[in-house]
Amino acid sequence: LCLLFVNMFVRVVIETYNVEKDFMNYNRLLKEEQRSWIQVQIMTYAFKPQPAVTADSGSCIRALCIKIALSRIFENFIMICILLNTVVMAMIWFDEPKELPDAIEICNYVFMAIFTVEAIIKIIALRKQYFKDSWNIFDFTIVAFTLLILLLKVLSIPVEFGSGPTVLRALRIGRILRLIKK
């Protein structure tokens, strides 16, 4: 019963705050057209335009990387790989066939290679601009941690990750959120 009253009190406080905030945010003397113009200006200032990426005259490798990184086909290929990677990670179940974990591991290596090549191509093409996009930072972090875990596994270094691989899998599944952006 006490919890019910606390919830009702919190709800009234939040609702009152929202009403007052709405009242204070807009000048009530402005017309609706003026308010919408202000909203457009706020959205314009919030938008961060990306500078155009152009190739240097001396680097044919960078020019090729720019052409690939900005290609719609490349973007669609990466999106398909993200979807397939998510499907592969979801293919684990109780009493699965003995061959399935090995096949999943091979698929994970293939996807790791694809995403690593994607990061390398984009870093060469975009240079510092690559790290100004939050999705690229997210992808780079996942690629870096995946390569670190693979390196430790190859070198047989016994490091206790705890739930590290599980967190990494969750982050890799989080890549599917890139589809929402598009």
Backbone as CSV, one residue per row, in Angstrom:
resi,resn,N_x,N_y,N_z,CA_x,CA_y,CA_z,C_x,C_y,C_z
1,LEU,0.819,-1.193,0.000,0.000,0.000,0.000,0.867,1.263,0.000
2,CYS,1.947,1.227,0.783,2.861,2.371,0.813,3.508,2.578,-0.551
3,LEU,3.861,1.474,-1.172,4.490,1.559,-2.484,3.544,2.196,-3.501
4,LEU,2.269,1.915,-3.403,1.280,2.512,-4.284,1.262,4.032,-4.121
5,PHE,1.265,4.509,-2.887,1.260,5.950,-2.653,2.563,6.603,-3.110
6,VAL,3.673,5.934,-2.911,4.958,6.460,-3.373,4.944,6.571,-4.891
7,ASN,4.459,5.540,-5.570,4.380,5.574,-7.032,3.471,6.703,-7.511
8,MET,2.334,6.879,-6.858,1.424,7.960,-7.247,2.075,9.318,-7.012
9,PHE,2.783,9.496,-5.905,3.452,10.754,-5.607,4.527,11.049,-6.653
10,VAL,5.327,10.049,-6.965,6.384,10.219,-7.963,5.775,10.582,-9.316
11,ARG,4.683,9.941,-9.669,4.013,10.228,-10.933,3.515,11.672,-10.988
12,VAL,2.930,12.167,-9.905,2.446,13.549,-9.858,3.615,14.518,-9.963
13,VAL,4.702,14.237,-9.272,5.877,15.109,-9.328,6.437,15.147,-10.751
14,ILE,6.561,13.996,-11.390,7.102,13.937,-12.752,6.171,14.662,-13.724
15,GLU,4.889,14.439,-13.607,3.925,15.092,-14.494,3.964,16.604,-14.314
16,THR,4.029,17.077,-13.073,4.120,18.512,-12.809,5.404,19.087,-13.393
17,TYR,6.495,18.369,-13.230,7.772,18.811,-13.792,7.675,18.935,-15.305
18,ASN,7.097,17.935,-15.975,6.991,17.969,-17.433,6.124,19.128,-17.909
19,VAL,5.025,19.400,-17.218,4.154,20.522,-17.589,4.903,21.843,-17.439
20,GLU,5.600,22.005,-16.328,6.354,23.241,-16.104,7.500,23.380,-17.100
21,LYS,8.148,22.289,-17.406,9.248,22.321,-18.367,8.737,22.752,-19.735
22,ASP,7.606,22.181,-20.166,7.019,22.566,-21.448,6.636,24.043,-21.440
23,PHE,6.101,24.520,-20.340,5.710,25.923,-20.245,6.926,26.841,-20.308
24,MET,8.021,26.459,-19.665,9.215,27.295,-19.619,10.055,27.214,-20.895
25,ASN,9.963,26.105,-21.623,10.786,25.929,-22.820,10.352,26.831,-23.967
26,TYR,9.095,27.110,-24.087,8.591,27.882,-25.216,8.079,29.227,-24.731
27,ASN,8.444,30.238,-25.465,7.899,31.552,-25.179,6.450,31.555,-25.647
28,ARG,5.532,31.811,-24.759,4.105,31.729,-25.092,3.654,32.868,-26.003
29,LEU,4.513,33.839,-26.227,4.157,34.927,-27.138,4.419,34.570,-28.598
30,LEU,5.166,33.478,-28.818,5.473,33.071,-30.189,4.275,32.385,-30.827
31,LYS,4.157,32.594,-32.134,3.123,31.894,-32.887,3.623,30.489,-33.199
32,GLU,2.731,29.623,-33.637,3.083,28.224,-33.931,4.140,28.142,-35.033
33,GLU,4.044,29.001,-36.054,5.034,28.999,-37.140,6.416,29.370,-36.609
34,GLN,6.450,30.309,-35.681,7.726,30.727,-35.110,8.333,29.610,-34.260
35,ARG,7.480,28.903,-33.513,7.982,27.768,-32.724,8.526,26.675,-33.627
36,SER,7.828,26.384,-34.711,8.311,25.335,-35.622,9.609,25.763,-36.295
37,TRP,9.740,27.090,-36.598,10.988,27.570,-37.171,12.141,27.379,-36.187
38,ILE,11.898,27.651,-34.910,12.917,27.452,-33.875,13.303,25.972,-33.793
39,GLN,12.319,25.088,-33.860,12.607,23.649,-33.820,13.465,23.224,-35.008
40,VAL,13.178,23.777,-36.192,13.986,23.469,-37.385,15.416,23.957,-37.178
41,GLN,15.574,25.142,-36.604,16.913,25.667,-36.351,17.679,24.795,-35.354
42,ILE,16.994,24.345,-34.314,17.628,23.474,-33.320,18.068,22.166,-33.978
43,MET,17.194,21.585,-34.812,17.562,20.341,-35.511,18.715,20.572,-36.473
44,THR,18.755,21.732,-37.128,19.840,22.042,-38.060,21.164,22.143,-37.323
45,TYR,21.173,22.783,-36.176,22.402,22.896,-35.394,22.845,21.542,-34.827
46,ALA,21.885,20.687,-34.533,22.220,19.377,-33.976,22.797,18.447,-35.032
47,PHE,22.442,18.655,-36.292,22.933,17.792,-37.366,24.401,18.083,-37.608
48,LYS,25.197,17.046,-37.693,26.625,17.207,-37.909,26.967,16.725,-39.313
49,PRO,27.126,17.627,-40.247,27.429,17.194,-41.611,28.821,16.574,-41.698
50,GLN,28.926,15.554,-42.516,30.200,14.879,-42.713,30.916,15.518,-43.901
51,PRO,32.191,15.840,-43.746,32.910,16.412,-44.885,33.073,15.371,-45.986
52,ALA,33.140,15.845,-47.204,33.306,14.943,-48.346,34.686,14.294,-48.290
53,VAL,34.737,13.018,-48.624,35.994,12.280,-48.625,36.505,12.238,-50.054
54,THR,37.713,12.767,-50.243,38.316,12.758,-51.575,39.677,12.089,-51.499
55,ALA,40.051,11.466,-52.599,41.322,10.744,-52.651,42.467,11.705,-52.937
56,ASP,43.609,11.415,-52.330,44.825,12.170,-52.655,45.272,11.772,-54.050
57,SER,46.014,12.642,-54.691,46.447,12.337,-56.052,47.486,11.221,-56.098
58,GLY,48.194,10.972,-54.994,49.276,10.004,-55.022,48.927,8.610,-54.525
59,SER,47.771,8.404,-53.921,47.482,7.122,-53.297,46.340,6.407,-54.023
60,CYS,46.726,5.422,-54.828,45.694,4.657,-55.542,45.022,3.649,-54.599
61,ILE,45.737,3.203,-53.563,45.143,2.280,-52.596,44.045,2.997,-51.807
62,ARG,44.324,4.223,-51.378,43.298,4.983,-50.643,42.112,5.296,-51.548
63,ALA,42.378,5.625,-52.801,41.277,5.898,-53.733,40.389,4.670,-53.894
64,LEU,41.006,3.488,-53.977,40.227,2.250,-54.075,39.436,2.009,-52.785
65,CYS,40.067,2.258,-51.639,39.376,2.080,-50.360,38.203,3.050,-50.228
66,ILE,38.369,4.279,-50.697,37.267,5.242,-50.664,36.127,4.761,-51.540
67,LYS,36.471,4.288,-52.723,35.441,3.795,-53.649,34.683,2.619,-53.032
68,ILE,35.399,1.717,-52.373,34.759,0.553,-51.745,33.941,0.985,-50.531
69,ALA,34.537,1.810,-49.651,33.869,2.190,-48.393,32.589,2.979,-48.633
70,LEU,32.544,3.779,-49.679,31.364,4.586,-49.956,30.379,3.896,-50.889
71,SER,30.715,2.680,-51.290,29.854,1.933,-52.200,28.618,1.408,-51.481
72,ARG,27.479,1.507,-52.134,26.229,0.979,-51.578,26.275,-0.548,-51.528
73,ILE,26.932,-1.163,-52.496,27.059,-2.625,-52.522,27.847,-3.109,-51.313
74,PHE,28.930,-2.422,-50.979,29.740,-2.779,-49.815,28.923,-2.640,-48.534
75,GLU,28.183,-1.539,-48.427,27.346,-1.318,-47.244,26.295,-2.418,-47.106
76,ASN,25.660,-2.784,-48.203,24.650,-3.849,-48.171,25.288,-5.197,-47.831
77,PHE,26.476,-5.457,-48.355,27.190,-6.696,-48.038,27.478,-6.785,-46.540
78,ILE,27.927,-5.684,-45.951,28.215,-5.672,-44.509,26.928,-5.876,-43.717
79,MET,25.833,-5.268,-44.138,24.557,-5.464,-43.446,24.108,-6.923,-43.505
80,ILE,24.274,-7.555,-44.653,23.928,-8.979,-44.786,24.822,-9.816,-43.881
81,CYS,26.102,-9.471,-43.812,27.022,-10.197,-42.928,26.622,-10.027,-41.461
82,ILE,26.171,-8.836,-41.080,25.723,-8.612,-39.704,24.522,-9.492,-39.399
83,LEU,23.571,-9.541,-40.331,22.399,-10.399,-40.135,22.795,-11.872,-40.035
84,LEU,23.653,-12.324,-40.943,24.083,-13.729,-40.915,24.865,-14.043,-39.645
85,ASN,25.698,-13.118,-39.203,26.456,-13.315,-37.971,25.510,-13.464,-36.786
86,THR,24.446,-12.673,-36.758,23.453,-12.777,-35.692,22.756,-14.130,-35.727
87,VAL,22.424,-14.582,-36.924,21.775,-15.898,-37.067,22.715,-17.000,-36.598
88,VAL,23.983,-16.913,-36.973,24.956,-17.936,-36.564,25.110,-17.968,-35.051
89,MET,25.152,-16.800,-34.413,25.297,-16.773,-32.958,24.052,-17.301,-32.254
90,ALA,22.930,-17.278,-32.942,21.688,-17.784,-32.337,21.499,-19.280,-32.564
91,MET,22.439,-19.934,-33.213,22.280,-21.340,-33.574,22.768,-22.309,-32.503
92,ILE,22.874,-21.890,-31.287,23.323,-22.776,-30.212,22.100,-23.206,-29.418
93,TRP,21.972,-24.498,-29.198,20.866,-25.012,-28.405,21.309,-26.252,-27.660
94,PHE,20.491,-26.679,-26.739,20.794,-27.843,-25.927,20.752,-29.095,-26.794
95,ASP,21.668,-30.007,-26.566,21.757,-31.281,-27.280,21.931,-31.077,-28.783
96,GLU,22.796,-30.114,-29.120,23.066,-29.831,-30.535,24.019,-30.881,-31.103
97,PRO,24.088,-31.023,-32.412,25.025,-31.979,-33.010,26.472,-31.636,-32.643
98,LYS,27.320,-32.648,-32.613,28.722,-32.453,-32.203,29.482,-31.549,-33.175
99,GLU,29.095,-31.545,-34.443,29.807,-30.760,-35.457,29.427,-29.277,-35.430
100,LEU,28.293,-28.957,-34.846,27.793,-27.582,-34.898,28.735,-26.566,-34.237
101,PRO,29.272,-26.806,-33.052,30.183,-25.801,-32.461,31.398,-25.513,-33.336
102,ASP,31.940,-26.543,-33.995,33.084,-26.315,-34.884,32.675,-25.479,-36.091
103,ALA,31.502,-25.757,-36.648,31.017,-24.978,-37.790,30.749,-23.532,-37.386
104,ILE,30.194,-23.334,-36.205,29.935,-21.977,-35.718,31.242,-21.234,-35.500
105,GLU,32.235,-21.921,-34.963,33.526,-21.274,-34.746,34.165,-20.859,-36.065
106,ILE,34.075,-21.708,-37.084,34.609,-21.358,-38.410,33.863,-20.151,-38.971
107,CYS,32.532,-20.163,-38.842,31.733,-19.013,-39.309,32.134,-17.741,-38.564
108,ASN,32.363,-17.854,-37.265,32.780,-16.676,-36.492,34.126,-16.145,-36.961
109,TYR,35.057,-17.031,-37.322,36.342,-16.590,-37.866,36.150,-15.871,-39.200
110,VAL,35.262,-16.392,-40.037,34.999,-15.755,-41.332,34.406,-14.361,-41.116
111,PHE,33.412,-14.264,-40.226,32.815,-12.953,-39.963,33.815,-12.008,-39.319
112,MET,34.668,-12.534,-38.442,35.690,-11.702,-37.826,36.611,-11.137,-38.904
113,ALA,36.996,-11.966,-39.869,37.858,-11.497,-40.957,37.146,-10.438,-41.798
114,ILE,35.877,-10.665,-42.111,35.119,-9.700,-42.917,35.024,-8.362,-42.198
115,PHE,34.686,-8.380,-40.905,34.529,-7.131,-40.166,35.869,-6.442,-39.940
116,THR,36.951,-7.215,-39.816,38.283,-6.620,-39.688,38.681,-5.929,-40.985
117,VAL,38.432,-6.585,-42.111,38.733,-5.976,-43.415,37.884,-4.727,-43.612
118,GLU,36.622,-4.777,-43.190,35.766,-3.586,-43.300,36.371,-2.426,-42.521
119,ALA,36.798,-2.688,-41.285,37.387,-1.626,-40.459,38.658,-1.075,-41.106
120,ILE,39.499,-1.962,-41.627,40.753,-1.520,-42.259,40.461,-0.660,-43.481
121,ILE,39.524,-1.106,-44.320,39.181,-0.337,-45.520,38.651,1.037,-45.140
122,LYS,37.771,1.078,-44.150,37.196,2.365,-43.752,38.225,3.275,-43.083
123,ILE,39.145,2.701,-42.314,40.187,3.527,-41.678,41.105,4.119,-42.739
124,ILE,41.476,3.314,-43.742,42.319,3.832,-44.819,41.572,4.908,-45.606
125,ALA,40.295,4.679,-45.872,39.526,5.612,-46.687,39.192,6.895,-45.937
126,LEU,38.730,6.771,-44.709,38.206,7.932,-43.996,39.223,8.605,-43.084
127,ARG,40.320,7.915,-42.798,41.357,8.403,-41.884,40.760,8.818,-40.546
128,LYS,41.025,10.046,-40.081,40.533,10.483,-38.772,39.013,10.592,-38.737
129,GLN,38.413,10.793,-39.880,36.959,10.923,-39.950,36.264,9.634,-39.513
130,TYR,36.961,8.497,-39.645,36.408,7.205,-39.251,36.003,7.202,-37.784
131,PHE,36.815,7.815,-36.945,36.584,7.786,-35.500,35.640,8.894,-35.030
132,LYS,35.071,9.643,-35.941,34.076,10.658,-35.564,32.656,10.126,-35.664
133,ASP,32.491,8.936,-36.224,31.171,8.314,-36.323,31.042,7.283,-35.206
134,SER,29.987,7.401,-34.415,29.839,6.510,-33.261,29.669,5.051,-33.671
135,TRP,29.027,4.771,-34.810,28.889,3.375,-35.260,30.238,2.789,-35.636
136,ASN,31.107,3.602,-36.241,32.442,3.116,-36.582,33.254,2.829,-35.316
137,ILE,33.120,3.671,-34.307,33.817,3.433,-33.037,33.309,2.149,-32.403
138,PHE,31.996,1.958,-32.432,31.391,0.739,-31.896,31.923,-0.494,-32.628
139,ASP,31.937,-0.449,-33.965,32.443,-1.576,-34.755,33.925,-1.817,-34.495
140,PHE,34.698,-0.739,-34.421,36.132,-0.882,-34.180,36.402,-1.511,-32.819
141,THR,35.635,-1.122,-31.805,35.798,-1.697,-30.475,35.513,-3.196,-30.494
142,ILE,34.454,-3.582,-31.174,34.115,-5.009,-31.261,35.212,-5.771,-32.001
143,VAL,35.691,-5.211,-33.112,36.753,-5.869,-33.882,38.022,-5.985,-33.039
144,ALA,38.385,-4.913,-32.333,39.609,-4.934,-31.523,39.522,-5.978,-30.417
145,PHE,38.396,-6.029,-29.703,38.253,-7.015,-28.632,38.191,-8.440,-29.181
146,THR,37.560,-8.620,-30.329,37.514,-9.944,-30.939,38.917,-10.403,-31.319
147,LEU,39.700,-9.499,-31.908,41.080,-9.852,-32.275,41.933,-10.111,-31.038
148,LEU,41.696,-9.349,-29.960,42.434,-9.568,-28.715,42.123,-10.947,-28.135
149,ILE,40.856,-11.311,-28.108,40.475,-12.629,-27.585,41.059,-13.733,-28.456
150,LEU,41.032,-13.543,-29.782,41.620,-14.539,-30.683,43.121,-14.658,-30.460
151,LEU,43.801,-13.539,-30.299,45.246,-13.557,-30.061,45.582,-14.292,-28.770
152,LEU,44.839,-14.018,-27.711,45.083,-14.705,-26.446,44.801,-16.202,-26.569
153,LYS,43.804,-16.552,-27.372,43.481,-17.968,-27.581,44.582,-18.670,-28.374
154,VAL,45.080,-17.989,-29.421,46.144,-18.584,-30.238,47.433,-18.747,-29.443
155,LEU,47.747,-17.763,-28.610,48.965,-17.821,-27.806,48.803,-18.686,-26.557
156,SER,47.619,-19.239,-26.373,47.310,-20.092,-25.216,47.623,-19.403,-23.899
157,ILE,47.309,-18.141,-23.835,47.520,-17.382,-22.606,46.287,-17.578,-21.736
158,PRO,46.475,-18.182,-20.570,45.306,-18.432,-19.703,44.870,-17.159,-18.969
159,VAL,43.924,-16.463,-19.549,43.382,-15.256,-18.926,41.927,-15.532,-18.594
160,GLU,41.565,-15.251,-17.356,40.185,-15.464,-16.930,39.365,-14.239,-17.317
161,PHE,38.510,-14.403,-18.328,37.674,-13.304,-18.790,36.397,-13.176,-17.978
162,GLY,36.011,-14.213,-17.310,34.717,-14.188,-16.640,33.627,-14.216,-17.684
163,SER,32.850,-13.160,-17.743,31.783,-13.098,-18.737,32.202,-12.261,-19.935
164,GLY,33.491,-12.062,-20.153,33.997,-11.276,-21.278,33.504,-11.743,-22.631
165,PRO,33.649,-13.037,-22.965,33.138,-13.495,-24.255,31.625,-13.322,-24.381
166,THR,30.904,-13.465,-23.291,29.453,-13.274,-23.342,29.125,-11.817,-23.635
167,VAL,29.841,-10.903,-23.005,29.633,-9.482,-23.271,29.999,-9.170,-24.708
168,LEU,31.083,-9.754,-25.199,31.489,-9.534,-26.585,30.427,-10.043,-27.552
169,ARG,29.843,-11.197,-27.256,28.763,-11.718,-28.106,27.566,-10.775,-28.100
170,ALA,27.248,-10.219,-26.942,26.126,-9.270,-26.858,26.417,-8.017,-27.673
171,LEU,27.657,-7.549,-27.617,28.026,-6.384,-28.419,27.958,-6.706,-29.909
172,ARG,28.408,-7.902,-30.274,28.342,-8.293,-31.684,26.898,-8.375,-32.158
173,ILE,26.013,-8.842,-31.302,24.598,-8.870,-31.664,24.068,-7.441,-31.740
174,GLY,24.656,-6.553,-30.945,24.250,-5.146,-30.987,24.520,-4.486,-32.317
175,ARG,25.356,-5.075,-33.136,25.603,-4.524,-34.470,24.346,-4.472,-35.316
176,ILE,23.405,-5.358,-34.999,22.175,-5.377,-35.784,21.417,-4.070,-35.639
177,LEU,21.727,-3.302,-34.592,21.101,-1.996,-34.416,21.505,-1.025,-35.518
178,ARG,22.593,-1.325,-36.218,22.991,-0.487,-37.354,21.915,-0.483,-38.432
179,LEU,21.158,-1.575,-38.507,20.101,-1.638,-39.509,19.031,-0.596,-39.236
180,ILE,18.811,-0.272,-37.962,17.836,0.741,-37.608,18.302,2.107,-38.113
181,LYS,19.602,2.342,-38.054,20.162,3.614,-38.507,19.880,3.811,-39.991
182,LYS,19.962,2.742,-40.735,19.773,2.840,-42.181,18.309,2.853,-42.494
